[in-house]
Structure formats: C-alpha cells, structure tokens
Amino acid sequence: MNKKIILFFPLLIAVFLCELLFLGLKNDPKNIDSALVGKSVPEFDQTSLLQPWKVISNQDLPKQYFLINVWGTWCHYCLKEHRFLLELNKQGIQIIGVNYRDKLQSAVQMLENLGNPFVLTINDSEGKLAMKLGVNGTPETYLVDSNHIIRYRYSGELTPQIWQQKFIPKIEKLTD
C-alpha cells in the first residue's frame, strides 16, 4: 500500500502544479494593483531628458491631476501609444514622461521626430524612479491627483478604449 502512495505522489504534485499554473494564466497582468495606489508619488530628483542641466523633483509636479507615463524607445507598445498621448496633451491632460532605461540620444530623437506629449520628461536611464514606482514593465501609466497621491496604475498600452473605460471614471471622481 505504501509503495502505491509513493508511486502516485509525483503525479499528485504534478497535478497540483498544473492547477496553480492554470489559475495563474487566468489572471490579467495588467490588473496587478500597485502598492503605491493611495500613497504619494515617491520623492525623486532626476535630470530632465531634454534639459540635462535641469533637475526635476516632486516640487515640479503639476498642481492639478496628471499622468505619469513610463516609456522607452525600445518598447513597441510605447511607440504605439505615443500618438494617443499626443492627443491627450492636446486635450489639456498634463503628462509627466519617465524615460526608462533608454539611450538619451534615442529618446530625444523620438520626441523630436514624433512630437513631445510631456510637460516634463524625466531621464530615468538607471531606472531609479521606476523602481520607486514599482514599475513591472513599459508602458505604465499612473493617474495622480492634485495632492500628488497615486490614484490608479495601468500597465500596458494606453488606448482610447482604456482611457474611456478605466481613466475617465476615476478622473471624474477626482474633479467632483
């Protein structure tokens, strides 16, 4: 009897691991909550991407709600969402760009060629601010209120549909 249990034990472990994997596959990685939601934007002081002599810190953040968008020129989805970020900028949405682990020249060239949707662009070539934000990958977009409290985090390409479904309801609550 003990020999039969020992023979089936590896099978039971394999079934258990497969079940865990199956449950994990059902989860959408874009729905992972940030530990910073409900907390202040982490303290930082980093150079501007476009004005390397200028240091940007929390004191430079807008006094109204805004977005923080973490991006890189090496990121396919960041390039895809860029046009929509330009549209949001034209609508008066203030966006802080965090250029994550990128080459300075590539990032500057992209903004010159495609347009700059950002009111401030932070050079995060070492990933320090992204680490403080808990970035899992790019692109990531954070909705921040006028008190610099992070209210929402979205991981993935920001599209008009995501904007309408996820961001607009949260912005309406902020502006009520």
C-alpha positions in Angstrom: 0.0 0.0 0.0 2.8 2.5 0.9 4.5 1.7 -2.4 1.4 2.7 -4.3 1.2 6.0 -2.5 4.9 6.7 -3.2 4.3 6.0 -6.9 1.3 8.4 -7.1 3.0 11.1 -5.0 4.9 12.7 -8.0 1.6 12.5 -10.0 -0.2 14.4 -7.3 2.5 17.1 -7.2 2.4 17.5 -11.0 -1.5 17.8 -10.9 -1.2 20.4 -8.1 1.4 22.4 -10.0 -0.6 22.3 -13.2 -3.6 23.6 -11.3 -1.6 26.5 -9.9 -0.3 27.3 -13.4 -3.8 27.2 -14.8 -5.1 29.6 -12.2 -2.1 31.9 -12.8 -2.8 32.0 -16.6 -6.4 33.3 -15.9 -5.0 36.4 -14.2 -4.5 39.5 -16.3 -1.1 41.0 -15.5 -2.5 44.4 -16.4 -4.8 44.2 -13.4 -2.0 44.0 -10.8 -2.5 46.7 -8.2 0.4 48.9 -7.4 1.4 49.1 -3.7 1.6 52.9 -4.2 -2.1 53.4 -5.0 -3.3 55.7 -2.3 0.2 56.9 -1.5 2.3 59.9 -2.5 4.5 59.9 -5.6 7.9 58.8 -4.2 10.5 61.5 -3.6 12.9 61.9 -6.5 15.3 64.4 -8.0 16.5 63.5 -11.5 17.6 65.3 -14.6 15.4 66.4 -17.4 15.7 64.4 -20.6 15.5 67.5 -22.8 17.4 69.9 -20.5 20.1 67.7 -18.8 21.3 70.7 -16.7 17.9 70.9 -15.1 16.9 68.7 -12.1 13.2 67.7 -11.8 11.8 66.9 -8.4 8.4 66.4 -6.7 8.2 70.2 -6.3 8.0 70.5 -10.1 4.9 68.3 -10.4 1.6 69.9 -11.6 -0.9 71.3 -9.0 -3.8 69.5 -10.7 -4.4 65.9 -11.6 -1.9 64.5 -14.1 -0.5 61.3 -15.6 2.9 59.7 -15.1 3.8 57.7 -18.2 6.8 55.3 -18.1 8.2 54.7 -21.6 11.2 53.8 -23.7 12.1 53.9 -27.3 12.9 50.2 -27.2 9.3 49.4 -26.2 7.0 48.6 -29.1 3.8 49.4 -27.1 5.2 52.7 -26.0 5.7 53.7 -29.6 2.1 52.6 -30.4 0.6 54.6 -27.6 2.6 57.8 -28.4 0.1 59.1 -30.8 -2.7 58.8 -28.2 -0.5 60.6 -25.6 -0.2 63.5 -28.1 -4.0 63.6 -28.4 -4.3 63.7 -24.6 -1.8 66.5 -24.4 -3.8 68.5 -27.0 -6.9 68.0 -24.7 -5.0 69.6 -21.9 -4.1 66.5 -20.0 -0.7 67.0 -18.3 1.6 64.1 -18.7 5.0 63.6 -17.0 7.2 61.3 -19.1 9.6 58.9 -17.3 12.1 57.7 -20.0 13.0 54.3 -18.6 16.4 52.6 -19.1 16.9 54.2 -22.5 19.7 55.8 -24.5 19.5 59.6 -24.2 20.0 60.2 -27.9 17.3 57.7 -28.9 14.7 59.2 -26.6 15.4 62.8 -27.6 15.3 61.9 -31.3 12.0 60.1 -30.8 10.4 63.2 -29.2 11.8 65.5 -31.8 10.5 63.3 -34.7 7.2 62.2 -33.3 6.3 65.1 -31.0 6.5 65.6 -27.3 3.3 64.9 -25.3 5.0 65.5 -21.9 5.0 68.7 -19.8 8.1 67.3 -18.0 10.3 64.5 -19.3 12.5 62.7 -16.7 15.6 60.9 -17.7 15.5 57.6 -15.8 18.3 55.8 -17.6 19.3 54.0 -14.4 15.7 53.0 -13.5 15.8 54.7 -10.1 12.4 56.4 -10.2 10.8 53.4 -12.0 12.0 51.2 -9.2 10.4 53.5 -6.6 7.2 53.5 -8.6 7.2 49.7 -8.7 7.3 49.5 -12.5 6.8 46.0 -13.8 7.4 46.9 -17.5 6.6 49.5 -20.0 4.4 51.2 -20.8 2.9 52.0 -17.4 0.6 55.0 -16.7 -0.2 56.4 -13.3 -3.1 58.7 -12.5 -2.0 61.2 -9.8 -4.3 63.7 -8.0 -3.7 67.3 -7.3 -2.1 66.3 -3.9 0.4 64.1 -5.7 -1.4 60.9 -4.5 -1.3 58.0 -6.9 -4.9 57.0 -7.6 -4.6 54.4 -10.3 -2.0 52.4 -12.2 -2.4 50.9 -15.6 0.2 48.5 -17.1 0.1 48.2 -20.9 -0.6 50.4 -23.9 -2.9 53.3 -23.2 -5.6 53.3 -25.9 -8.8 55.5 -26.3 -10.8 52.5 -25.1 -8.7 52.1 -21.9 -8.8 55.8 -21.4 -12.6 55.8 -21.5 -13.2 52.7 -19.5 -10.5 53.0 -16.8 -9.3 56.6 -16.5 -12.3 58.8 -17.2 -14.4 57.4 -14.4 -11.5 57.9 -11.9 -10.8 61.4 -13.2 -14.5 62.3 -12.8 -14.3 61.3 -9.1 -11.2 63.5 -8.7 -12.8 66.5 -10.2 -16.2 66.2 -8.4 
